[in-house]
Amino acid sequence: MAHLPYTATRRPAELAVHRRTHINVVRPAVAPRPPLEEELLARLDKWMAHHPTSASIVAGVSVVALMFLAAYAVVASSV
């Protein structure tokens, strides 16, 4: 009987496991993502820089809505 190499005597699944344990995969370093809040604020700043008129309108509507909610809270608490 001819001599078989060591790897030829193993099953394919064992070969895959054996080879997988000896492969060192080096992944490139990735910078950590900024928190979601910072990312959203950066996008908002960028949008406001590109659309100053729209940003002023949105800010005005937000102030009016905040005043309405404050007035509604005062009226609702007095009833």
C-alpha positions in Angstrom: 0.0 0.0 0.0 1.3 3.4 -0.9 2.0 6.0 1.7 -0.7 8.7 1.7 0.0 12.3 2.9 -1.3 13.2 6.3 -3.9 15.5 4.9 -5.3 12.9 2.6 -6.3 10.7 5.5 -8.5 13.4 7.0 -12.1 14.2 6.1 -12.8 17.5 4.2 -14.7 19.0 7.2 -11.7 18.3 9.5 -9.4 19.9 6.9 -11.5 23.0 6.8 -11.6 23.3 10.6 -7.9 22.6 10.9 -7.0 25.2 8.2 -9.4 27.8 9.6 -7.8 27.7 13.0 -4.3 28.4 11.5 -5.2 31.3 9.2 -4.6 34.8 10.7 -6.8 37.3 9.0 -5.6 40.9 9.5 -8.4 43.4 9.1 -7.6 47.0 8.4 -8.0 49.4 11.3 -11.3 51.3 11.0 -12.0 54.5 12.8 -14.8 54.2 15.3 -18.1 55.8 14.1 -19.2 59.0 15.9 -22.3 58.8 18.1 -25.6 59.1 16.2 -26.3 62.5 17.9 -23.1 64.0 16.6 -23.6 62.6 13.1 -27.1 64.0 12.9 -26.0 67.4 14.2 -23.2 67.5 11.7 -25.7 66.7 8.9 -28.0 69.4 10.2 -25.2 72.0 10.3 -24.2 71.1 6.7 -27.8 71.4 5.5 -28.3 74.7 7.3 -25.1 76.0 5.6 -26.3 75.1 2.2 -29.9 76.3 2.7 -29.9 79.4 4.9 -33.3 80.7 3.9 -35.0 77.3 4.6 -33.1 77.0 7.8 -34.5 80.4 9.0 -38.0 79.3 8.1 -37.6 76.0 9.9 -36.2 77.8 13.0 -39.1 80.3 12.9 -41.7 77.5 12.7 -40.0 75.6 15.5 -40.2 78.7 17.8 -43.9 79.3 17.0 -44.6 75.6 17.7 -42.7 75.7 21.0 -44.7 78.9 22.0 -47.9 77.1 21.1 -47.0 74.1 23.1 -46.1 76.2 26.1 -49.4 78.2 25.9 -51.3 74.9 25.5 -49.6 73.5 28.6 -50.5 76.6 30.6 -54.2 76.5 29.5 -54.4 72.7 30.0 -53.0 73.0 33.6 -55.5 75.7 34.5 -58.5 73.8 33.5 
